[in-house]
């Protein structure tokens, strides 16, 4: 029986650790890093636009995205912000594995998802919901 490949396509901005992007690729995820696109030293909004154009969920460790209340994520594949006190690649890898087992394209679409070691906080159209791992 063929193995089921993950369907989520991720765009990692330049803040996301390259070793973590490589790790996710090794697990079968479709990940494009900003460095792959030579898209570095760009404003966060530019990364948002590019991820939308590519049809990929933006994944980052840049907490600035949490404060962009005016950013419209309608018709956007979604944004994932990894929020950890220590953003070393092993910690990022661990949280990504936990998260990517329980989310899919549909529930990330048009939303900002903040992930900590213990919970997922999703904001969509101003409404917050929390789920614990």
N, C-alpha and C positions, 0 to 999 in steps of 0.2 A: 504494500500500500504506500503511495507517495506521501511524503511528509507535507504538512500544511505550512506554507510560507506566510509570514506576517504580511499584512496588507498596508500597514501604515507607512507612508512615505514621509521622511523627516528631512527638514532643512536645518542644519546646525549653524547658528551664527558664529562669528569669530570668537565669542567668549566661551563657547562650548568646547570642552577639552578634546583635542584631536584624538588622543588615545581612546577616549570613550566613543567617539564616532567610529573609529576602527573596530572597537569591540562590538558595537551594535551591528556593524556590517558583517562581522564574523558570525553573528547569531542569525543572519538572514534578513535583517532589516535593510530597507532601502534608505540610505543616508547620504545626503550631499552636504558637505561642509563648505562654509563660506570660502575657505582656502581653495577648495576644488574649483570654485567659480572665479577665483582671483577677486573676490568681493570683500576686501578688507578695508579697515579704517573708514567704514560707512556709518551713517546715522542709523539708529534703531529702526526708524520709519522706513529706511531704504531696505533693510532686511525684511521687514514686514511686507513691503511691496513685492520684493523678489520671491519670497515664499508663496505669496498669493499667486503670482504669475506662474510659478513652477507647479502650483497645485499641491504644495507640501506643507505639512504642519511644522511650524517654526519651533525648534527646541533650543533652550538657552539656560544659562545659569545667571544671566544678567537680570537682577531684581528690578531694574529701572522699568521694565515692562509692566510691573505690577502697579505702577503709578500713572500710567497713561490712560486715565479715565475717558479721555476724549477720543481715543482710538476706536474707530468703528471696525468691528470684526465680522460684520455681516458679509456673507459670501466669501469668507476667509476660511481656509482649512483648519485654522486654530493655532493657538500658541500654548506651549508648555514651558513653564518656568520651574526649574529645579531649584528649590530653596533649602540649602543645607548650610550648616555652620562651617563644614569642611568640604570643599568642592574638589577633593582629590579625585582622580579618575576611578579608583576602586569604589569610592562612595557614590559617585555619579553612576557608575555601571550598575551598582546594586539597586539604586532607586529606579533607574530606567527599566531594569528587568522586572521589578515589582509592578511598576506602572503599566508597562506595555503588555503585561499579561491580562490586565483588567479593562483596558480601553480599546476603542476602535475608531475608525475615521468618523463615523456618524456622531459619536458622543464627544468628539473633540471639535467638530465643525462649529464655526462662529463663536468660539468661546476661548476664554483665558483659563488655563488649568495650572494651578500652583501645586507643586508636589513636595512634601516633606517626607521624612523617614516613616512617619506614621499615618499620614493622611493625604487625601486629594481634595483640593478646594477648587471647585469649578465655578466660574462666573460667566453667565450667559445672559445678555440683555439686562444687566444689572442685578440679576438674581443669583445669589450664592448658594451652593450646596456642598456639603462635606461628606466624604466617605473615608472610613478608616481601613487601613490594610489589615 
